[in-house]
Amino acid sequence: MKVLLINGSARKAGNTFTALSEAARVLEECGISTEIVQIGTKAVRGCIGCGSCKAKGGNRCVFDDDLCNRISEKMSGCDGLIVGSPVYYGQPNGALMSLIQRMLYSAGASFSGKPVAAVAVCRRGGATAALQTMLMPFQLLNMPIVTSQYWNIVYGRAEGEAALDAEGMQTMRTMARNMACLLKALQSQEKPEHECVTLMNFIR
């Protein structure tokens, strides 16, 4: 089994990476392989709602000039997902959210039903709002949300300070153990059958 971790920070070795690395270390101890992917500093397109990914099929976004399709391909071979982001103005990194929206819309089959966790890293406030924002898209794809002993939050401002947040690091370890436990339990379970989705709006 394998968990993909997405570092939604432009800083390669910043506090978000520190938090995700602690989770990855514990997952490896639990027998789950891991890979951390960083979104980096290059531009990430937002979804324009063109629908071409649905019309053409192939589980791919038609814009193939950034990380979207590459991460979706990686996710097709993974069993779980953890996304982490610094908090900007009470929100996750906008580039990460653009990536999540495009991946789930164009390649939802690679994500559907797989356990997911989100991690917010902040100096002081806004983390719970950022967590909610990150998790909402995944709930549309029947992805079980992995929790911990507290909200998945780590505190730190300067690079490396996250490692000094003893409770935050413990939260990451607990989250990782919960993820490993859920993955192993799901391995022996049949996935539930779902009804065909009924879509409607409130325009009469």
TORDRENDREN-347171 format. One record per residue (C-alpha): z, y, x. Coordinates in steps of 0.05 Angstrom, whole numbers, padded with zeros to 5 digits, always signed. Layout:
% residues N
ZYX/...
//
This chain:
% residues 204
+00000+00000+00000/-00014+00071+00022/+00008+00141+00002/-00034+00202+00016/+00003+00267+00030/-00032+00334+00024/-00005+00391+00064/-00023+00453+00024/-00003+00501+00079/-00050+00536+00126/+00002+00525+00181/-00010+00458+00212/+00061+00447+00237/+00100+00492+00190/+00156+00477+00142/+00113+00442+00091/+00089+00394+00145/+00162+00383+00166/+00181+00365+00095/+00122+00318+00084/+00133+00286+00152/+00204+00267+00133/+00178+00234+00070/+00123+00199+00108/+00172+00172+00159/+00215+00140+00105/+00155+00112+00068/+00133+00078+00133/+00203+00050+00140/+00196+00021+00070/+00131-00013+00089/+00084+00038+00058/+00029+00066+00103/+00017+00141+00100/-00034+00194+00118/-00022+00269+00119/-00082+00313+00106/-00079+00388+00116/-00121+00436+00076/-00127+00481+00136/-00152+00553+00137/-00223+00546+00111/-00241+00570+00042/-00233+00522-00016/-00277+00533-00077/-00248+00538-00146/-00276+00497-00204/-00330+00535-00242/-00330+00488-00301/-00404+00471-00293/-00394+00399-00315/-00445+00374-00265/-00396+00323-00237/-00392+00291-00306/-00467+00295-00319/-00487+00265-00253/-00429+00217-00246/-00410+00189-00179/-00337+00212-00180/-00356+00273-00138/-00356+00349-00143/-00426+00377-00135/-00399+00427-00085/-00394+00386-00022/-00377+00439+00029/-00301+00433+00033/-00245+00381+00029/-00251+00362-00044/-00296+00301-00041/-00267+00277+00025/-00196+00276-00002/-00219+00244-00068/-00252+00188-00027/-00188+00178+00012/-00148+00176-00053/-00192+00120-00081/-00161+00075-00028/-00090+00099-00037/-00035+00078-00085/+00006+00142-00089/+00001+00217-00075/+00048+00271-00051/+00026+00344-00051/+00066+00397-00015/+00058+00473-00015/+00092+00535+00009/+00113+00583-00047/+00073+00647-00053/+00097+00696-00106/+00131+00639-00144/+00067+00597-00142/+00035+00544-00099/-00019+00561-00049/-00081+00580-00090/-00127+00540-00045/-00085+00477-00059/-00089+00488-00134/-00164+00498-00131/-00169+00433-00093/-00125+00396-00143/-00163+00421-00203/-00231+00403-00175/-00209+00334-00150/-00177+00314-00216/-00235+00339-00257/-00290+00309-00215/-00256+00246-00190/-00200+00232-00239/-00212+00157-00236/-00187+00158-00163/-00121+00188-00185/-00107+00162-00255/-00044+00121-00263/-00020+00129-00192/+00050+00155-00177/+00052+00227-00153/+00105+00276-00126/+00102+00350-00111/+00142+00387-00058/+00154+00462-00056/+00177+00497+00007/+00204+00567+00002/+00246+00620+00036/+00290+00632-00024/+00263+00631-00096/+00204+00612-00139/+00204+00538-00120/+00216+00509-00189/+00159+00549-00219/+00113+00526-00163/+00135+00453-00174/+00118+00457-00247/+00050+00487-00233/+00033+00432-00183/+00055+00375-00229/+00022+00396-00294/-00050+00374-00276/-00026+00304-00256/+00008+00293-00322/-00060+00294-00356/-00080+00231-00318/-00022+00186-00335/+00006+00193-00265/+00081+00175-00262/+00121+00233-00232/+00166+00213-00174/+00232+00250-00173/+00292+00254-00127/+00365+00271-00128/+00346+00344-00137/+00281+00381-00150/+00234+00367-00092/+00249+00432-00056/+00259+00448+00017/+00282+00515+00044/+00259+00549+00107/+00222+00611+00130/+00208+00610+00205/+00171+00549+00231/+00218+00490+00239/+00274+00518+00196/+00261+00466+00142/+00289+00413+00188/+00356+00450+00185/+00359+00443+00109/+00402+00380+00107/+00400+00374+00032/+00325+00387+00029/+00311+00333+00081/+00356+00285+00043/+00317+00302-00020/+00252+00284+00016/+00281+00217+00039/+00305+00200-00031/+00238+00219-00061/+00203+00174-00011/+00248+00115-00026/+00237+00126-00101/+00162+00128-00089/+00164+00063-00049/+00206+00029-00102/+00160+00050-00158/+00097+00029-00120/+00126-00040-00107/+00148-00048-00179/+00079-00027-00205/+00045-00076-00159/+00070-00134-00202/+00059-00100-00269/-00002-00096-00313/-00024-00025-00327/-00016-00004-00400/-00077+00000-00443/-00092+00070-00467/-00127+00094-00530/-00192+00131-00523/-00174+00204-00516/-00181+00245-00579/-00198+00317-00564/-00191+00374-00613/-00179+00448-00616/-00150+00494-00668/-00213+00532-00686/-00231+00520-00759/
//
